[in-house]
Amino acid sequence: MFRHRRTTLLGAIAVAGLATTQAIAPAFASTAPLSQAQEVAHFDITTLQQPENITLEPNGAADVTFKGARQIARVTPDGKTSILATLPAPASGTATVSGIVRAADGTLYVNYNAGSLSGVWRIPPGGTPEQVAALPDVKVVNGLALDRRHDTLYATDSTTGTVWKVSLRSGATSLWAGGEALQPSATHSSGFGANGIKVHDGAVWVSNTDKGTLLRIPIGADGTAGAVTTQAEGLTSIDDFTFVGQGDTVLAAQNFANSVALVNPDGTHQTVLTAQDGLSNPTSVAVRGKTVYVTNGAYFTHNDPNLLLARIAH
């Protein structure tokens, strides 16, 4: 059964040009800029079904990675959940699945941390998972982004604070970006630097969890990384994020802080969802039309991993 909560939210959000998405179950009256927050699916923490990352299907369903269970699941807007694939267990040690993206043909790509099996894996529609790129030098492969124009994936290594590039045409992998801005903090480190990642408007955008920053790295004409610039600061425990509309407005999950922030193009930001709305260590955010999707991993609360939906006000 869904648990509905009324929210009181701050600020304003640009929504021009957004298309209407599949309707969701009614909740409470609209309160700008987000409203009708509701947990549409609850997952089983005892079997490690804790969602880490999200990508969306054209029909409004969400594909999520269950980090410790090594699973990829599909969740419909009304909360029905099915397992699409389980990645093979390594011969020894632990294994976690993290970032996920969807290609235009429905193929899913996911990051996998599993010893010799570590790297990027592909799950074709209705097919069997297979490794497409080994990343043996990556310590904690985390966020994943797809550049559809150039058939390229970008993956973050949160421990070393680097970004790796994977060609879907050749399978070649290379270290694409690094440096102090992407690294974990040396003074009060959680061990996670570069984390969430997106390709947007000719650049790769990366969140740094330790430093609470949102970064932009231009993609050069030759495909190399440009200089890193800081777009926003003070985003405590920022995890993954997404863009809203055609501009540089961002919705960002703040994991340890149990909040989602609206980040304006000028770097200012405000809280738009909290634990009172159902957040439980939010890990990633996606937007389709006027529907906002938030995955909650409950890594530190140890309570109620879930998928939460909210609406963007007119």
C-alpha positions in Angstrom: 0.0 0.0 0.0 1.2 3.5 -0.9 2.1 5.9 1.9 1.1 9.5 0.9 2.6 12.5 2.5 1.9 16.2 2.0 4.9 18.3 1.4 5.8 21.9 1.8 8.5 22.8 -0.6 10.6 25.9 -1.3 11.7 27.9 -4.4 10.7 27.8 -8.0 11.6 25.6 -10.9 11.8 26.2 -14.7 9.6 23.6 -16.5 9.1 25.2 -19.9 9.1 22.7 -22.7 8.4 19.7 -20.5 6.0 17.1 -21.9 3.2 15.4 -20.0 4.1 12.0 -18.8 2.0 9.0 -17.8 -0.3 9.9 -14.9 0.4 8.7 -11.4 -2.0 7.9 -8.6 -3.4 11.1 -7.0 -1.9 12.4 -3.8 -2.3 15.7 -2.1 -2.8 19.2 -3.4 0.0 20.9 -5.4 2.6 22.9 -3.5 5.2 24.5 -5.8 7.7 23.6 -7.0 7.2 19.9 -6.3 4.1 18.2 -5.0 2.3 14.9 -4.5 5.3 13.1 -3.1 4.5 9.4 -2.7 6.4 6.2 -2.2 5.1 3.9 -5.0 7.3 0.9 -4.4 8.9 -0.6 -1.3 11.9 -3.0 -1.6 13.1 -5.8 0.6 16.1 -4.7 2.6 16.7 -8.2 4.0 17.6 -9.4 0.5 19.7 -6.3 -0.2 17.2 -4.8 -2.7 18.5 -1.3 -2.1 18.2 0.9 -5.2 21.4 2.7 -6.2 20.7 4.2 -9.6 17.9 4.7 -12.1 17.1 5.1 -15.8 13.7 5.5 -17.4 11.7 3.6 -20.0 9.6 5.4 -22.6 6.4 4.2 -20.9 7.3 5.8 -17.6 8.7 2.6 -15.9 11.9 2.9 -14.0 14.9 0.5 -14.3 16.9 0.5 -11.1 20.0 -1.3 -9.8 19.8 -3.2 -6.5 23.3 -2.6 -5.3 24.0 -5.5 -3.0 21.7 -8.0 -4.7 23.5 -7.7 -8.0 20.1 -7.2 -9.7 18.5 -4.9 -12.2 14.7 -4.4 -11.7 11.9 -2.6 -13.5 9.3 -0.7 -11.5 6.1 0.5 -13.1 4.6 3.9 -12.1 2.0 2.0 -10.0 4.7 0.1 -8.1 4.8 -3.3 -9.7 8.4 -4.6 -9.6 10.0 -7.3 -11.7 13.7 -8.5 -11.8 15.2 -8.1 -15.3 18.6 -9.6 -14.6 21.0 -10.8 -11.9 24.7 -10.3 -12.6 26.9 -13.4 -12.1 28.6 -13.7 -8.7 32.4 -13.4 -8.6 34.4 -16.4 -7.5 35.2 -14.7 -4.2 34.6 -11.4 -2.4 31.7 -9.0 -2.5 29.9 -7.6 -5.6 27.9 -4.4 -6.1 26.0 -3.0 -9.1 25.8 0.7 -9.4 25.2 3.1 -12.3 22.7 2.3 -15.1 21.8 4.0 -18.4 19.4 3.0 -21.2 20.3 3.2 -24.9 17.7 4.0 -27.6 17.2 0.4 -28.6 16.4 -0.6 -25.0 19.8 -2.0 -24.1 20.8 -1.4 -20.5 24.3 -0.7 -19.4 25.4 -1.0 -15.8 28.5 -0.7 -13.7 29.6 -3.7 -11.8 32.2 -4.0 -9.0 33.1 -7.7 -8.7 36.8 -8.4 -8.8 37.8 -9.8 -12.2 34.2 -9.2 -13.4 34.4 -5.5 -12.7 33.5 -3.1 -15.5 30.5 -2.2 -17.7 27.9 -4.9 -18.5 25.2 -4.9 -21.1 21.7 -6.3 -20.7 19.9 -6.5 -24.1 16.1 -6.5 -23.9 15.1 -9.9 -22.7 18.7 -11.1 -23.0 21.5 -12.3 -20.8 24.0 -9.9 -19.2 27.5 -9.8 -20.7 30.6 -7.7 -20.0 31.4 -5.2 -22.7 34.3 -3.4 -21.0 36.6 -4.6 -18.3 37.8 -1.9 -15.9 40.5 -3.7 -13.8 42.2 -0.4 -12.7 39.0 1.1 -11.3 38.6 0.7 -7.6 34.9 1.7 -7.1 33.1 2.2 -10.4 30.0 4.2 -9.5 28.1 6.6 -11.7 27.5 6.0 -15.4 26.5 8.4 -18.2 25.7 7.8 -21.9 26.8 10.2 -24.7 24.4 9.0 -27.4 25.8 11.2 -30.1 29.2 9.5 -29.9 28.3 6.1 -28.6 30.4 6.7 -25.5 30.0 5.9 -21.8 31.5 7.8 -19.0 32.0 6.1 -15.6 33.2 7.6 -12.3 35.7 5.9 -9.9 34.7 7.3 -6.5 37.7 6.2 -4.6 40.4 7.6 -6.9 38.3 10.6 -8.1 38.5 9.9 -11.8 36.3 9.6 -14.8 36.7 6.7 -17.3 35.6 6.7 -20.9 34.3 3.6 -22.7 33.7 3.5 -26.5 30.6 1.4 -27.4 32.0 1.1 -30.9 35.3 -0.4 -30.1 35.1 -1.4 -26.5 38.2 0.6 -25.7 38.6 2.1 -22.3 40.7 5.1 -21.2 41.2 7.4 -18.2 39.4 10.6 -19.3 39.6 13.0 -16.4 41.1 13.3 -12.9 42.5 15.9 -10.6 41.9 17.4 -7.2 38.4 18.6 -7.8 37.2 15.1 -8.5 39.0 13.4 -5.6 37.6 12.7 -2.1 38.4 15.2 0.7 41.7 14.7 2.5 40.4 16.2 5.8 36.9 14.7 6.3 36.6 11.9 3.8 33.8 9.5 3.4 36.0 7.9 0.7 33.7 9.1 -2.2 34.8 11.8 -4.5 33.5 11.7 -8.1 30.1 10.0 -7.9 27.1 10.9 -10.0 27.6 11.8 -13.7 25.6 13.1 -16.7 26.4 14.2 -20.2 24.7 17.5 -20.8 25.1 20.3 -23.4 28.6 19.4 -24.6 30.0 18.6 -21.2 30.3 15.9 -18.6 28.9 16.9 -15.2 30.0 15.2 -12.1 29.1 15.3 -8.4 31.7 15.1 -5.7 30.1 13.6 -2.6 32.9 14.4 -0.1 33.2 18.0 -1.2 29.6 18.7 -1.8 30.2 20.1 -5.3 28.7 19.9 -8.7 31.3 20.0 -11.5 31.3 20.6 -15.2 34.0 19.2 -17.6 33.7 20.3 -21.3 34.1 17.7 -24.0 36.7 18.9 -26.5 36.3 18.7 -30.3 38.8 15.8 -30.2 36.9 14.1 -27.3 39.4 15.0 -24.6 38.4 16.6 -21.2 38.5 20.3 -20.8 39.2 22.2 -17.5 37.0 21.3 -14.6 34.8 24.1 -13.2 32.7 24.2 -10.1 29.0 24.9 -10.8 27.7 24.6 -7.3 29.0 24.2 -3.7 27.5 23.3 -0.3 25.5 20.3 -1.5 26.1 18.0 1.5 26.6 14.4 0.6 25.5 14.9 -3.0 25.0 11.6 -4.9 23.5 11.3 -8.4 21.5 14.1 -10.1 19.5 14.9 -13.2 18.7 17.9 -15.3 15.3 19.5 -15.5 14.2 21.0 -18.9 16.6 22.3 -21.5 18.8 24.5 -19.2 21.2 23.8 -16.4 18.7 23.5 -13.6 19.5 20.3 -11.6 17.7 18.1 -9.0 20.3 16.4 -6.8 20.0 13.5 -4.3 21.8 14.3 -1.0 22.3 10.9 0.4 23.4 11.2 4.1 21.3 14.4 4.4 18.1 12.7 3.4 17.1 15.5 1.0 16.8 16.4 -2.6 18.0 19.8 -3.7 17.0 22.1 -6.6 20.2 23.6 -8.0 19.8 26.8 -10.0 22.0 27.6 -13.0 23.8 30.3 -10.9 24.8 27.6 -8.3 22.2 28.6 -5.6 20.1 25.8 -4.3 17.3 24.9 -1.9 15.8 21.8 -0.4 12.7 20.5 -2.2 12.2 17.0 -0.6 13.1 15.7 2.8 12.7 12.6 4.9 9.2 13.8 5.8 8.3 13.1 2.2 9.6 9.5 2.3 13.3 9.9 1.5 15.6 7.3 3.1 19.1 8.0 1.9 18.3 9.1 -1.7 20.7 7.9 -4.2 19.6 9.1 -7.6 17.0 11.3 -9.4 15.3 11.1 -12.8 12.7 13.3 -14.5 10.3 12.3 -17.3 7.9 15.1 -18.3 6.5 16.5 -15.0 7.2 13.4 -12.9 10.3 13.2 -10.6 11.6 9.8 -9.6 13.8 9.4 -6.6 15.5 6.1 -5.5 16.1 5.6 -1.8 18.8 3.1 -0.8 18.3 3.3 3.0 22.1 2.6 3.4 22.3 4.5 6.7 18.7 4.7 7.9 18.4 0.9 7.4 14.7 1.5 6.9 12.4 1.4 3.9 14.4 1.4 0.6 11.8 2.7 -1.9 11.0 4.5 -5.1 9.4 7.8 -4.6 7.5 9.9 -7.2 6.7 13.6 -7.1 5.2 16.1 -9.5 6.6 19.3 -10.9 4.1 22.1 -10.5 2.9 24.1 -13.5 
